[in-house]
Amino acid sequence: MNPTATELGLPPPFPDHTQLPESDGTFVKNFQEHPQSILLTDSLGPLLAQRHPDGRYCIGQDSGIYWRETDPPEAGAVAPDWFYVPNVSARPERGSYRRSYVFWREHISPLIAIELASGKGEEERNATPLLMTEAGEVQKPGKFWVYEQILHITYYAIYEIVSNRLEAYRLVEGRYQPITPNERGHYFIPPLEIELGLWQGTYQNQTQQWLRWWDKDGNLLLIGSERAEREKLKTEQERQRAEQAEQKAARLAERLREMGIDPDNLD
């Protein structure tokens, strides 16, 4: 029988998503957060289906990303309000669903992370590094620093819900640099050829400004209900055009009959 890791004196293996907490027990901070995340995910779905025909991508919505082993475990995790990771399975090998994203297991950085700030964004812009104090205690690092220096998330956006302020950053040579919005006031994400910006409208009974995606030409990426409504309108327009063409043909046939011409025998 082969000796176990304990018998060999080896450290225990790094835990995976099935062994780590899937929640820190905190409340969602505002009523817009979950509808906003769904809006972002729904509208991006068709594009990601084209780019990932094998289905290998995952989207996290207020889900944990474990980046450091700690006690308790959730102290070594961050939870972006929304993030997208390309080229990983939405369902890991162990377990029927993904409980969290464990960076030391996956080794693939999210391409985009978005934070929905209820306040003025101090927590979301906190760049405090991970340090050991003189008393031997670990100084808790800020989200900005973890996203930039540990997770290396390529694009990071912060949206202040109260002030409707949106800002975005791109990782350049290991540091976040502010992205300048384009002429539409949107932030371009080259790897996906999409733009992130603000849209005024009603979604899930809330009328306000929302984060939305546009394509590189400035066309809004629609959610499922909008796509269905567009198809319904297109079908109705085609029906009306067919009906109008039929009425026009009937009027023409009637005029031909008045002129003594049989419209059914014009050969």
C-alpha positions in Angstrom: 0.0 0.0 0.0 1.3 3.4 -0.9 2.0 5.8 2.1 -0.3 8.7 2.6 0.8 12.3 2.4 0.5 12.5 6.2 2.7 9.5 6.6 5.3 11.0 4.3 5.3 14.3 6.3 4.0 16.3 3.3 1.7 19.3 3.7 -2.0 18.9 2.9 -3.0 19.7 -0.7 -4.4 23.1 -1.4 -8.2 23.0 -1.0 -10.5 23.2 -4.0 -13.9 24.9 -4.4 -15.7 22.0 -2.7 -13.7 22.4 0.5 -14.0 26.2 0.8 -16.9 28.3 2.1 -19.1 29.6 -0.7 -20.3 32.7 1.3 -19.1 35.0 4.0 -22.6 35.6 5.2 -22.8 39.3 4.4 -25.9 41.0 2.9 -26.0 42.3 -0.7 -25.5 46.0 -0.2 -28.2 47.3 -2.5 -31.3 46.3 -4.5 -29.6 47.1 -7.9 -26.7 44.7 -7.5 -28.3 41.5 -8.5 -30.5 42.9 -11.4 -27.4 44.7 -12.6 -25.3 41.5 -12.7 -28.1 39.6 -14.5 -28.4 42.4 -17.1 -24.7 42.3 -17.8 -24.6 38.5 -18.1 -27.8 38.1 -20.1 -26.8 40.6 -22.8 -23.3 39.2 -23.1 -24.5 35.5 -23.5 -24.8 35.3 -27.3 -21.4 36.9 -27.8 -19.7 34.5 -25.4 -21.5 31.5 -26.9 -19.9 32.5 -30.3 -16.5 33.0 -28.8 -16.6 29.8 -26.6 -18.5 27.2 -28.7 -17.1 24.6 -26.2 -18.8 26.4 -23.4 -15.5 26.9 -21.5 -16.0 30.2 -19.7 -17.5 31.2 -16.4 -19.2 34.3 -15.0 -19.3 35.1 -11.3 -21.9 37.3 -9.7 -21.0 38.3 -6.2 -19.0 35.0 -6.0 -15.8 34.4 -4.2 -12.3 34.3 -5.7 -9.9 32.5 -3.4 -6.3 33.9 -3.8 -4.6 33.0 -0.5 -5.0 30.3 2.1 -6.0 31.8 5.4 -7.8 30.9 8.6 -10.7 31.5 8.4 -10.7 30.6 4.6 -13.0 33.4 3.5 -10.4 36.0 4.7 -8.3 35.0 1.8 -11.0 35.6 -0.8 -12.5 38.6 -2.7 -15.9 38.7 -4.2 -16.3 41.0 -7.3 -19.9 41.9 -8.0 -19.4 40.6 -11.5 -16.5 39.0 -13.3 -15.8 36.9 -16.4 -13.1 34.3 -16.8 -12.4 32.8 -20.3 -11.3 29.3 -21.0 -12.3 27.6 -17.8 -15.2 25.2 -17.2 -18.4 26.6 -15.6 -18.6 23.2 -13.9 -15.4 22.0 -12.3 -14.6 18.3 -12.3 -15.5 17.9 -8.7 -19.0 18.8 -7.7 -22.1 19.5 -9.8 -21.8 23.2 -9.7 -19.1 25.8 -9.1 -19.1 27.1 -5.5 -16.3 29.6 -5.9 -13.3 30.4 -8.1 -10.1 29.1 -6.6 -7.2 30.9 -8.2 -4.4 28.5 -7.1 -6.3 25.7 -8.8 -7.3 27.4 -12.0 -4.3 29.6 -12.7 -6.3 31.7 -15.2 -7.0 35.3 -14.4 -10.5 36.9 -14.9 -10.5 39.2 -18.0 -12.9 41.6 -16.5 -14.1 42.4 -13.0 -16.8 45.0 -12.1 -17.6 46.5 -8.7 -21.0 48.2 -7.9 -20.1 50.6 -5.2 -22.9 51.6 -2.9 -20.8 54.4 -1.4 -18.0 56.5 -2.9 -15.9 53.6 -3.9 -13.2 53.8 -1.2 -13.3 50.0 -0.7 -13.2 49.4 -4.4 -10.2 51.7 -4.9 -8.3 50.5 -1.8 -4.8 49.7 -3.0 -3.4 48.8 0.4 -0.8 45.9 -0.1 -0.6 42.7 1.9 1.9 43.5 4.7 3.0 42.0 8.0 2.8 44.5 10.9 5.4 44.9 13.7 3.0 43.0 15.9 3.1 40.0 13.5 -0.4 40.6 12.3 -1.3 40.5 8.6 -2.5 43.8 7.2 -5.6 43.2 5.2 -5.0 44.2 1.6 -7.4 46.3 -0.5 -9.4 45.0 -3.4 -7.7 47.2 -5.9 -4.3 45.8 -4.9 -5.5 42.1 -5.0 -7.1 42.6 -8.5 -4.0 44.3 -9.8 -1.0 42.5 -8.1 -2.3 39.0 -7.3 -5.2 38.1 -9.7 -3.9 40.3 -12.6 -7.4 41.0 -13.8 -6.9 42.7 -17.1 -9.9 45.1 -17.0 -11.4 46.5 -13.8 -14.5 48.8 -13.7 -16.0 50.7 -10.7 -19.5 52.0 -10.9 -20.8 54.3 -8.1 -24.5 53.7 -8.1 -25.5 56.8 -6.2 -23.5 59.3 -8.3 -23.8 57.3 -11.6 -20.0 57.6 -11.9 -18.2 54.9 -14.0 -14.5 54.5 -14.3 -12.4 51.7 -15.8 -8.8 50.5 -15.7 -6.5 48.3 -17.8 -3.6 46.4 -16.5 -0.5 47.7 -18.2 2.9 46.3 -17.2 1.5 45.1 -13.9 -0.2 48.4 -13.0 -3.7 49.6 -13.5 -4.0 52.6 -15.9 -7.2 54.6 -16.3 -9.0 54.0 -19.6 -10.2 57.1 -21.5 -13.8 56.8 -22.6 -14.6 57.1 -26.3 -16.8 59.6 -28.0 -19.9 57.8 -26.8 -18.7 57.9 -23.2 -18.0 54.1 -23.3 -15.0 52.1 -22.3 -13.7 49.8 -25.0 -12.7 46.2 -24.1 -10.6 45.1 -27.2 -10.4 41.3 -26.5 -14.2 41.1 -26.7 -14.6 44.0 -29.1 -17.3 45.5 -26.9 -17.9 48.7 -24.9 -19.0 49.2 -21.4 -21.1 52.3 -20.6 -24.3 53.7 -18.9 -27.8 53.2 -20.2 -30.9 55.0 -18.9 -33.9 52.7 -18.8 -36.2 50.4 -16.9 -35.2 46.9 -15.9 -37.0 44.7 -13.4 -39.2 47.5 -12.3 -36.3 49.9 -11.6 -35.9 53.0 -13.8 -32.4 54.4 -13.6 -29.0 54.2 -15.2 -27.6 50.8 -15.7 -24.3 49.3 -16.9 -24.7 47.9 -20.4 -22.6 46.5 -23.2 -22.4 47.8 -26.7 -20.6 46.4 -29.7 -17.6 48.2 -31.3 -20.0 50.1 -33.6 -22.1 51.4 -30.7 -25.0 49.0 -31.1 -26.5 48.0 -27.7 -26.2 44.3 -26.9 -29.8 43.2 -26.1 -31.0 41.0 -23.3 -33.2 38.0 -24.0 -36.6 39.8 -23.6 -35.4 42.7 -25.8 -34.2 40.2 -28.5 -37.6 38.5 -28.3 -39.4 41.8 -28.6 -37.3 42.7 -31.6 -38.1 39.4 -33.3 -41.8 39.9 -32.5 -41.7 43.4 -34.1 -39.8 42.1 -37.1 -42.4 39.3 -37.6 -45.3 41.8 -37.3 -43.6 44.2 -39.8 -43.2 41.3 -42.3 -46.8 40.4 -41.8 -47.9 43.9 -42.4 -45.8 44.2 -45.5 -47.2 40.9 -46.9 -50.7 42.1 -46.1 -50.1 45.4 -47.8 -48.6 43.7 -50.9 -51.7 41.4 -51.0 -54.0 44.4 -50.8 -52.1 46.2 -53.5 -52.3 43.2 -55.8 -56.0 42.9 -55.2 -56.6 46.6 -56.1 -54.5 46.2 -59.3 -56.5 43.1 -60.3 -59.7 45.0 -59.8 -58.5 47.9 -62.0 -57.5 45.4 -64.7 -61.0 43.8 -64.6 -62.6 47.3 -64.9 -60.4 47.7 -68.1 -61.7 44.4 -69.4 -58.5 42.5 -68.7 -58.6 39.2 -66.9 -55.8 39.5 -64.4 -55.7 35.7 -64.1 -54.9 35.3 -67.8 -52.2 37.8 -68.7 -50.0 35.4 -70.7 
